[in-house]
Amino acid sequence: MKYYWIVLTALALTASAAQAQTTPAATPPAATKAPLSASQRKAAEELLAATNSEKNLTESIDRMLAVQIEQNPGMKAVEPEMRAYLNKYMSWNAMKEDMVQLYAREFSEKELKELAKFYQTSIGRKTIEKMPQLMAASMEIGQRRMQEHLPELQQAIAEKMKTQAPTDVK
């Protein structure tokens, strides 16, 4: 059971981090993306720099791990493995190209430049500074709600399983 919770937590961490930084799964894989123009790439990179994406991603990973360990102190024993895994697959170095492609695909060059300009204003800077805390707090709210209402889901699943005919395994 402990192993199950460790795996579940690791999956939740990676899914949360990925969801915070990506669009829905319908997005085409990297291999099918059209090449970006140099100016489109530069605009996307400038927006990502203006939004402190690298720093925010690192801080988000740190906060997610801290929250998980706070909620389940037994996770402290596997923190190095979880951190190594997240750093390998969710770090800025691992995700930068995908992020450039994502933003360049979702916004025109002009929009990217306008967004970068906004994030250089005082309210834009404040938004960037607050976003990691807001994301962490949002995740905590979601996790708390799931935990509070988990018995309802478990009951619904148990009732469904009672009424469902067993399937033959061949």
C-alpha positions as CSV (number, residue, x, y, z in Angstrom):
1,M,0.0,0.0,0.0
2,K,2.9,2.4,0.8
3,Y,4.4,1.7,-2.6
4,Y,1.0,2.5,-4.2
5,W,0.9,5.9,-2.5
6,I,4.4,6.7,-3.5
7,V,3.7,5.9,-7.2
8,L,0.4,7.8,-7.0
9,T,2.0,10.8,-5.5
10,A,4.8,10.8,-8.1
11,L,2.3,10.6,-10.9
12,A,0.2,13.4,-9.3
13,L,3.3,15.6,-9.0
14,T,4.4,15.1,-12.6
15,A,0.8,15.5,-13.9
16,S,0.4,18.7,-12.0
17,A,3.6,20.1,-13.2
18,A,2.9,19.2,-16.7
19,Q,-0.6,20.5,-16.6
20,A,0.5,23.8,-15.2
21,Q,2.7,24.3,-18.2
22,T,0.9,22.6,-21.2
23,T,-2.2,22.6,-23.2
24,P,-4.7,19.7,-23.6
25,A,-3.5,16.3,-24.8
26,A,-4.8,17.0,-28.3
27,T,-1.6,18.9,-28.9
28,P,0.4,17.3,-31.7
29,P,3.7,15.6,-30.6
30,A,7.0,17.5,-31.2
31,A,7.8,15.5,-34.3
32,T,4.8,16.8,-36.2
33,K,5.3,20.5,-35.3
34,A,6.0,22.9,-38.2
35,P,9.3,24.6,-37.9
36,L,9.2,28.0,-36.3
37,S,10.6,31.1,-38.0
38,A,13.6,32.7,-36.2
39,S,11.5,35.7,-35.2
40,Q,8.7,33.6,-33.9
41,R,11.1,31.5,-31.9
42,K,12.8,34.6,-30.5
43,A,9.5,36.1,-29.5
44,A,8.5,32.9,-27.7
45,E,11.9,32.7,-25.9
46,E,11.6,36.4,-24.9
47,L,8.2,35.8,-23.5
48,L,9.3,32.8,-21.5
49,A,12.3,34.8,-20.2
50,A,10.0,37.7,-19.3
51,T,7.8,35.4,-17.3
52,N,10.7,33.8,-15.4
53,S,9.5,30.5,-16.7
54,E,12.7,28.6,-15.7
55,K,12.7,30.0,-12.1
56,N,8.9,29.5,-11.7
57,L,9.1,25.9,-12.9
58,T,11.9,25.1,-10.5
59,E,10.0,26.8,-7.6
60,S,6.8,24.9,-8.5
61,I,8.6,21.6,-8.4
62,D,10.1,22.5,-5.0
63,R,6.7,23.6,-3.7
64,M,4.9,20.5,-4.9
65,L,7.5,18.2,-3.3
66,A,7.3,20.2,0.0
67,V,3.5,20.0,0.0
68,Q,3.6,16.2,-0.7
69,I,6.1,15.7,2.1
70,E,4.1,17.9,4.5
71,Q,1.0,15.9,3.8
72,N,2.7,12.6,4.0
73,P,6.0,12.7,6.0
74,G,6.8,9.1,4.9
75,M,7.5,10.6,1.5
76,K,10.7,12.2,2.9
77,A,12.5,9.0,2.4
78,V,12.0,9.0,-1.4
79,E,12.3,12.7,-1.9
80,P,15.8,12.4,-3.6
81,E,14.4,9.9,-6.1
82,M,11.3,12.0,-6.8
83,R,13.4,15.2,-7.2
84,A,15.8,13.4,-9.5
85,Y,12.9,12.1,-11.6
86,L,11.3,15.5,-11.8
87,N,14.6,17.2,-12.6
88,K,15.2,14.7,-15.4
89,Y,11.8,15.1,-17.0
90,M,10.2,18.3,-15.8
91,S,13.2,20.7,-15.5
92,W,13.6,23.8,-17.6
93,N,16.3,22.1,-19.7
94,A,14.1,19.1,-20.4
95,M,11.0,21.3,-21.2
96,K,12.3,24.5,-22.8
97,E,12.0,23.4,-26.4
98,D,8.5,22.1,-25.9
99,M,7.6,25.3,-24.1
100,V,8.9,27.5,-27.0
101,Q,7.0,25.4,-29.5
102,L,3.8,25.5,-27.3
103,Y,3.8,29.3,-27.0
104,A,4.8,29.9,-30.6
105,R,2.0,27.6,-31.7
106,E,-0.7,29.2,-29.5
107,F,0.2,32.9,-30.0
108,S,1.2,34.9,-33.0
109,E,4.6,36.7,-33.0
110,K,2.8,40.0,-32.3
111,E,0.9,38.5,-29.4
112,L,4.0,37.0,-27.9
113,K,5.7,40.4,-28.1
114,E,2.6,42.1,-26.5
115,L,2.6,39.5,-23.7
116,A,6.3,40.0,-23.0
117,K,5.7,43.7,-22.9
118,F,2.9,43.2,-20.4
119,Y,5.0,41.0,-18.1
120,Q,7.6,43.8,-18.0
121,T,5.0,46.1,-16.4
122,S,4.6,46.3,-12.6
123,I,1.3,44.3,-12.6
124,G,2.8,41.8,-15.0
125,R,5.8,41.4,-12.7
126,K,3.5,41.0,-9.7
127,T,1.5,38.3,-11.6
128,I,4.7,36.4,-12.3
129,E,5.8,36.6,-8.7
130,K,2.5,35.4,-7.3
131,M,1.8,32.7,-9.9
132,P,3.9,29.9,-8.2
133,Q,2.2,30.5,-4.8
134,L,-1.2,30.7,-6.5
135,M,-0.6,27.4,-8.3
136,A,0.6,25.7,-5.2
137,A,-2.4,26.9,-3.2
138,S,-4.7,25.9,-5.9
139,M,-3.2,22.4,-5.9
140,E,-3.6,22.2,-2.2
141,I,-7.2,23.2,-2.5
142,G,-7.8,20.5,-5.1
143,Q,-6.0,17.8,-3.1
144,R,-7.9,18.7,0.0
145,R,-11.2,18.6,-1.8
146,M,-10.3,15.2,-3.3
147,Q,-9.4,13.8,0.1
148,E,-12.5,15.2,1.7
149,H,-14.8,13.7,-0.9
150,L,-12.9,10.5,-1.6
151,P,-15.3,8.3,0.3
152,E,-18.1,9.4,-2.0
153,L,-16.1,8.3,-5.0
154,Q,-15.1,5.0,-3.4
155,Q,-18.8,4.3,-2.5
156,A,-19.9,5.1,-6.1
157,I,-17.3,2.8,-7.5
158,A,-18.2,0.0,-5.0
159,E,-21.9,0.3,-5.9
160,K,-21.1,0.2,-9.6
161,M,-18.9,-2.9,-9.2
162,K,-21.7,-4.6,-7.3
163,T,-24.1,-4.2,-10.2
164,Q,-21.6,-4.9,-13.0
165,A,-21.5,-8.5,-14.2
166,P,-18.0,-10.1,-14.0
167,T,-16.2,-10.3,-17.3
168,D,-14.7,-13.5,-18.5
169,V,-11.0,-13.5,-18.8
170,K,-9.7,-15.5,-21.7
